[in-house]
Amino acid sequence: MTYLVTNPWTRVNETWTDPNINCVPVTQTYCDLLIQGQANSTRFQVEFYKHIAVDIVTETVYNYPYPHVTEKTLRPISCKRMFILVAPPGTLKLLHSKGFKTFADVIDERYDDEIDPICRWHMICQSIKEFVIKPLDEIHNIVQHYQDTLENNFQILINLEKIECRKIYDPNS
Amino acid sequence: MITSPTLMTAAYCDAIYAKYSIIGHLEFKQFDRDFNILEKYLQLIKKDQFSHNERIIIEHQDCDYYLKDFPYGIGLYNLFTVFKKIDIPLFTILLFTNHIGISREINALAPDVHDRPTVIESFITKTHYTNNYQPIQLEVDQIQRPGLCMLGQPRVHRHAMYHFLEKENFLPLVATSIQGPI
């Protein structure tokens, strides 16, 4: 027999909440002036990305057994930006396996190894906190330092489809 | 052959259609609310014998639903259940999925190594990827804010992230957007 998932029907199981984490649904719409009006048209490249250093990506799912990469993760790569992933564990590892490099020198990325969603949450928040309070000059220097990495990630992204499709013909390639 | 609109990029379609004899092509989203739709579809393509190269593509690019004490995604479990019910061998399934690592779940659902689906794990789809990325210059002097956080569809982790940024007074540092209830 087949099973009905839930009623009302949903694809996403989000039962990971913790009394110490405020998850109350946000009741107001908020949009920073920098991204005003463009938040829904940002699949690949948008003007405002040039004004930010790190994209805090909230992937489609967070408490999930598999890395589940979507355009949200690929967007900062395509815009040559750094990123922190609010995503299932192992997502950074998956990107590494494809050849992408990340930013462990300046962002604590140990959150990617943490399976427990509550612990991972606190680790992600700490990583965000440590980065965003840095002075803007220091952030400019950090991004400059990662310039080659960001360029390299972009090149990997644009060649990825070709490389992945090759595996269909030759799984060992 | 019954076909349907596809999330697969043209390059993936070309590669898969060249390698296999495709006898059906579906997206998970077309039937995961009602598996009778899948059942009817499979009845149409069922036959007495399938050749070793024949495949039914199932594009599995959306989330599944996981219960605490159930070892499989409910959608995936239902998919296998329907195939078994209609009596179509599992090897005919070609699962094109962005659930990287799901093969272990599939191997548990299909323990017979001679009757196992082909699994292609990839996050490259028309929705998530384009082969038309435009290079942009990286000019650090233009950076005005440390962070960006675009919170799209309502999700528990997005609500929590918004509250975190607000509580820590990070909204001036992290350009944020969130959609309230419509």
Contacts between the chains, C-beta under 8 A, distances in Angstrom:
chain1	res1	chain2	res2	distance
A	1	B	81	6.9
A	2	B	35	4.5
A	2	B	77	7.9
A	2	B	78	4.1
A	2	B	81	5.3
A	2	B	82	6.5
A	3	B	74	5.4
A	3	B	77	7.1
A	3	B	78	6.3
A	5	B	65	4.4
A	5	B	74	5.0
A	5	B	75	7.3
A	6	B	65	6.9
A	9	B	33	5.7
A	10	B	65	7.2
A	11	B	32	7.2
A	11	B	62	5.7
A	11	B	63	4.5
A	11	B	64	7.0
A	11	B	65	6.1
A	11	B	75	7.7
A	12	B	63	5.2
A	12	B	65	7.3
A	12	B	155	6.9
A	13	B	65	5.0
A	13	B	66	5.3
A	13	B	67	7.2
A	14	B	155	6.5
A	14	B	156	4.2
A	14	B	157	7.7
A	15	B	68	7.7
A	16	B	156	6.8
A	16	B	157	8.0
A	17	B	156	6.1
A	21	B	160	5.3
A	22	B	159	7.8
A	22	B	160	6.4
A	22	B	163	4.1
A	22	B	164	7.7
A	22	B	167	7.3
A	23	B	156	5.0
A	23	B	157	8.0
A	23	B	159	5.1
A	23	B	160	4.6
A	23	B	163	7.4
A	24	B	159	6.5
A	24	B	163	7.1
A	25	B	154	6.3
A	25	B	159	5.4
A	25	B	181	7.3
A	26	B	154	7.5
A	26	B	158	8.0
A	26	B	159	5.3
A	26	B	162	5.2
A	26	B	163	7.5
A	26	B	178	5.4
A	26	B	180	5.9
A	27	B	180	5.5
A	27	B	181	6.5
A	28	B	180	4.8
A	29	B	178	6.8
A	29	B	179	5.6
A	29	B	180	4.1
A	30	B	162	7.4
A	30	B	171	7.9
A	30	B	176	6.5
A	30	B	177	6.6
A	30	B	178	5.2
A	30	B	180	7.6
A	31	B	176	7.8
A	31	B	177	4.2
A	31	B	178	7.6
A	32	B	171	7.3
A	32	B	175	4.0
A	32	B	176	5.5
A	32	B	177	6.2
A	34	B	144	7.3
A	34	B	145	6.7
A	34	B	148	7.9
A	34	B	175	4.2
A	35	B	148	7.3
A	35	B	150	6.9
A	35	B	175	5.5
A	35	B	177	5.4
A	39	B	150	5.4
A	39	B	152	7.8
A	39	B	177	4.0
A	39	B	179	7.9
A	40	B	152	7.8
A	42	B	150	6.5
A	43	B	130	7.9
A	44	B	130	5.8
A	44	B	133	6.4
A	45	B	133	7.2
A	45	B	134	5.8
A	45	B	136	6.6
A	48	B	148	7.5
A	48	B	175	7.1
A	49	B	136	7.6
A	49	B	148	7.2
A	50	B	136	6.9
A	50	B	139	6.7
A	50	B	142	4.9
A	50	B	143	7.6
A	51	B	142	6.0
A	51	B	143	6.2
A	51	B	144	4.5
A	51	B	145	6.2
A	51	B	175	7.6
A	52	B	143	6.5
A	52	B	144	7.5
A	52	B	145	5.1
A	52	B	146	7.3
A	52	B	147	6.2
A	52	B	148	4.1
A	52	B	175	6.1
A	53	B	143	5.2
A	53	B	145	7.4
A	53	B	146	5.3
A	53	B	147	6.9
A	54	B	146	6.4
A	54	B	147	5.1
A	54	B	148	7.3
A	55	B	147	7.4
A	55	B	148	4.9
A	55	B	149	7.5
A	56	B	147	5.6
A	56	B	148	6.8
A	56	B	149	4.1
A	56	B	161	7.1
A	56	B	174	6.5
A	58	B	149	7.0
A	58	B	150	7.9
A	58	B	151	5.6
A	58	B	152	7.7
A	58	B	155	7.1
A	58	B	157	5.8
A	58	B	158	4.9
A	58	B	161	5.6
A	60	B	63	6.4
A	60	B	153	8.0
A	60	B	155	7.6
A	61	B	63	5.3
A	61	B	155	7.8
A	62	B	155	7.2
A	62	B	156	7.3
A	62	B	157	3.8
A	63	B	157	7.7
A	64	B	63	7.0
A	64	B	66	7.3
A	65	B	66	6.2
A	65	B	101	7.7
A	65	B	105	7.9
A	66	B	99	4.3
A	66	B	100	5.7
A	66	B	101	4.8
A	66	B	102	5.8
A	67	B	100	4.8
A	67	B	101	7.0
A	68	B	63	6.8
A	68	B	98	6.1
A	68	B	99	6.3
A	68	B	100	7.8
A	68	B	123	7.9
A	69	B	98	6.3
A	69	B	100	7.4
A	69	B	123	4.0
A	69	B	128	7.2
A	70	B	98	7.3
A	70	B	123	6.8
A	70	B	127	7.4
A	70	B	128	4.9
A	71	B	127	6.6
A	71	B	128	4.4
A	71	B	129	7.1
A	72	B	150	8.0
A	72	B	152	7.7
A	74	B	123	7.8
A	74	B	128	6.3
A	74	B	129	6.3
A	78	B	133	4.8
A	79	B	136	6.3
A	80	B	136	6.2
A	80	B	138	4.9
A	81	B	148	7.8
A	86	B	157	5.7
A	86	B	161	6.1
A	90	B	101	7.4
A	94	B	100	5.3
A	121	B	157	7.7
A	121	B	160	7.0
A	125	B	164	5.5
A	128	B	147	7.2
A	128	B	164	7.7
A	128	B	170	7.5
A	128	B	174	7.7
A	129	B	168	6.6
A	129	B	170	7.8
A	131	B	146	6.3
A	131	B	147	7.3
A	132	B	146	4.2
A	132	B	147	5.0
A	132	B	170	5.7
A	132	B	173	4.6
A	132	B	174	5.9
A	133	B	146	8.0
A	133	B	173	7.5
A	134	B	146	6.7
A	136	B	143	7.2
A	136	B	144	7.8
A	136	B	146	7.3
A	139	B	143	6.5
A	139	B	146	5.4
A	140	B	140	4.5
A	140	B	141	6.9
A	140	B	143	6.0
A	141	B	140	7.9
A	143	B	138	7.3
A	143	B	140	4.8
A	143	B	143	6.3
A	144	B	140	5.0
A	147	B	138	5.8
A	147	B	140	8.0
A	150	B	138	6.0
A	151	B	138	7.4
A	154	B	133	7.2
A	154	B	135	6.9
A	157	B	133	6.4
A	158	B	131	7.2
A	158	B	133	5.2
A	160	B	124	6.4
A	160	B	129	7.5
A	161	B	9	6.2
A	161	B	11	5.5
A	161	B	12	7.6
A	161	B	124	5.1
A	161	B	129	6.6
A	161	B	131	5.7
A	162	B	11	7.2
A	164	B	12	7.9
A	164	B	122	5.4
A	164	B	124	5.8
A	165	B	11	4.9
A	165	B	12	6.0
A	165	B	14	7.9
A	165	B	15	4.6
A	168	B	12	7.6
A	168	B	15	4.3
A	168	B	16	6.2
A	168	B	19	5.9
A	168	B	120	6.8
A	169	B	15	6.6
A	169	B	19	6.7
